[in-house]
């Protein structure tokens, strides 16, 4: 099993967390999105993922069929079906819908508006402050997520164990701070994040600990 990704990508971060929580071993192959025109644009990578994005999970089905799965929440659903334990989605249908709502709010309603391609377009083509743009959309989105988690939160976003909701929340809070969003305003999300980082899987998955993350010069 191979995970193609970029250290700072929140979507790749989600995939690391999913694989870690499922206890699955994998090889990590870094795809530098910023240098040399972006390694995601190399012909060999485009052949694997025509969308030219990360993450990308490469693995074999039980019958030997080679799969290339892009999009972090698609990876999540595949892993949940093939490796059902421990569960990242609740048993109940209504509960699964609530967890998916939180995850999808971040996946489609927050993160894409602040990804690299959008920020460069805002800065270089529209001539607008990219950080102000990001703060507006991330702050508004997290305000909604804060409201969503309050009714069902335990130590984690949905009860006593991590779910797909936590997998999406933790990387998004990191990026919120990166663009200057005051995350102290999100009391429930901050408490959830703290509980997550007490687990080794979440601690090891942090972006700054990845092999392709920049290292400070001594």
C-alpha positions in Angstrom: 0.0 0.0 0.0 1.5 3.4 -1.1 0.3 6.8 -0.1 1.3 9.7 -2.3 1.1 13.0 -0.6 2.5 16.4 0.5 3.4 17.0 4.1 1.3 20.2 4.5 -1.8 19.0 2.5 -4.7 18.7 4.9 -6.3 16.1 2.6 -3.1 14.0 2.8 -3.1 14.5 6.5 -6.6 13.0 6.7 -5.4 10.0 4.8 -2.4 9.5 7.2 -4.9 9.6 10.1 -7.3 7.1 8.5 -4.5 4.6 7.8 -3.1 5.1 11.2 -6.4 4.7 13.0 -7.0 1.5 11.0 -3.6 0.2 11.9 -2.6 -0.2 8.3 1.1 -0.2 7.2 1.9 1.8 4.1 4.8 3.3 2.2 4.8 7.1 1.9 5.9 8.8 -1.3 6.2 12.6 -1.2 4.8 14.7 -4.1 6.1 18.2 -3.9 3.3 20.5 -5.0 5.4 23.6 -5.1 8.8 23.0 -6.6 9.8 22.3 -10.2 6.4 23.2 -11.6 4.7 20.8 -9.1 5.5 17.1 -9.1 1.8 16.4 -9.3 2.1 17.5 -13.0 4.7 14.8 -13.9 3.4 12.5 -16.6 3.9 9.4 -14.4 1.8 10.9 -11.6 -0.9 12.2 -13.9 -1.3 8.7 -15.3 -2.1 7.6 -11.7 -4.2 10.6 -10.8 -5.5 12.7 -13.8 -6.8 15.3 -11.3 -3.1 16.1 -10.3 -3.9 16.2 -6.7 -2.9 14.5 -3.4 -3.5 12.3 -1.7 -3.5 9.2 -3.8 -3.7 5.7 -2.4 -2.3 2.9 -4.4 -3.1 -0.7 -3.3 -4.3 -4.1 -4.6 -7.7 -5.6 -4.2 -7.9 -9.1 -2.8 -8.0 -10.4 -6.4 -4.8 -8.6 -7.3 -6.4 -5.7 -9.1 -4.3 -2.5 -8.8 -6.3 0.5 -7.6 -5.4 4.2 -7.5 -7.9 6.0 -5.3 -7.9 9.8 -5.1 -9.9 12.2 -2.9 -9.5 11.8 0.8 -13.1 11.1 1.7 -13.3 8.4 -1.0 -10.2 6.8 0.5 -12.0 7.0 3.9 -15.1 5.2 2.5 -13.0 2.5 0.8 -11.0 1.8 3.9 -14.1 1.7 6.1 -15.7 -0.9 3.8 -12.6 -3.0 3.3 -11.2 -2.7 6.8 -14.2 -2.1 9.0 -12.6 -2.2 12.4 -12.0 0.0 14.2 -14.9 2.0 12.9 -14.5 5.6 11.7 -18.2 5.9 11.0 -20.9 5.2 13.7 -23.2 2.2 13.4 -26.5 4.2 13.3 -27.6 5.7 10.0 -28.5 9.1 11.5 -25.2 9.2 13.4 -23.2 8.3 10.2 -25.0 11.2 8.5 -23.9 13.7 11.2 -20.3 12.6 11.1 -20.3 12.8 7.3 -21.9 16.2 7.4 -19.0 17.5 9.6 -16.4 15.9 7.4 -18.0 17.1 4.1 -18.4 20.6 5.4 -14.6 20.8 5.9 -13.8 18.8 2.8 -15.9 20.7 0.3 -17.0 23.9 2.2 -13.7 25.1 3.7 -10.5 23.4 2.5 -10.9 23.9 -1.2 -11.3 27.6 -0.8 -7.9 27.9 0.8 -5.9 25.4 -1.2 -2.7 26.3 -3.0 -4.2 26.8 -6.5 -7.0 29.0 -5.2 -4.7 31.1 -3.1 -2.3 31.7 -6.0 -5.2 32.7 -8.2 -6.5 35.1 -5.6 -3.1 36.7 -5.1 -1.7 36.7 -8.7 -4.7 37.0 -10.9 -7.2 38.9 -8.7 -4.6 40.9 -6.9 -6.3 40.3 -3.5 -4.9 39.5 -0.1 -4.8 35.7 -0.1 -4.6 35.5 3.7 -7.6 37.7 4.3 -9.5 35.5 1.8 -8.5 32.4 3.7 -9.4 33.8 7.1 -12.8 34.8 5.8 -13.7 31.3 4.5 -12.0 29.2 7.1 -13.3 31.3 10.0 -16.9 31.2 8.7 -16.7 27.4 8.0 -15.3 26.6 11.4 -18.0 28.6 13.1 -20.5 26.3 11.4 -18.5 23.2 12.4 -18.3 24.4 16.0 -22.1 24.5 16.1 -22.4 21.1 14.5 -20.3 19.3 17.0 -21.7 20.7 20.2 -24.7 18.4 20.5 -22.8 15.1 20.1 -19.3 15.8 21.3 -17.7 13.7 24.0 -14.0 13.7 24.3 -14.0 13.6 20.5 -16.2 15.1 17.9 -18.8 12.4 18.0 -18.6 10.5 21.3 -15.8 8.6 23.0 -13.8 7.5 20.1 -12.3 9.2 17.0 -14.3 9.3 13.8 -14.0 10.7 10.3 -15.1 14.0 11.8 -12.0 14.2 14.0 -9.8 13.2 11.0 -11.0 16.3 9.2 -11.1 18.7 12.1 -7.5 18.4 13.3 -5.8 19.3 10.0 -8.2 22.1 9.4 -7.4 23.8 12.7 -3.7 23.7 11.9 -4.4 25.5 8.6 -6.7 27.9 10.3 -3.9 29.1 12.6 -1.5 29.2 9.6 -3.7 31.9 8.1 -4.3 33.8 11.3 -7.7 32.6 12.3 -8.3 32.9 16.1 -9.1 29.2 16.9 -9.5 30.1 20.6 -13.0 31.2 19.7 -13.9 27.5 18.9 -14.0 26.1 22.4 -15.4 22.7 21.5 -13.2 22.1 18.5 -10.1 23.1 20.5 -11.0 20.7 23.3 -11.6 17.9 20.7 -8.2 18.7 19.1 -6.5 18.4 22.5 -8.0 15.0 23.0 -6.9 13.8 19.6 -3.3 14.8 20.1 -3.2 12.8 23.3 -3.4 9.7 20.9 -0.2 8.6 19.4 -1.8 8.2 15.9 -2.7 11.9 15.8 0.6 13.0 17.3 2.6 11.1 14.7 0.5 12.2 11.8 1.2 15.9 12.4 2.3 17.7 9.2 5.6 19.0 10.6 6.7 15.5 11.5 6.5 14.1 8.0 9.6 13.1 6.1 9.1 15.8 3.4 8.4 18.6 5.8 11.1 21.3 5.8 13.7 21.0 8.6 15.0 24.0 10.5 18.7 24.7 9.9 20.7 24.3 13.1 
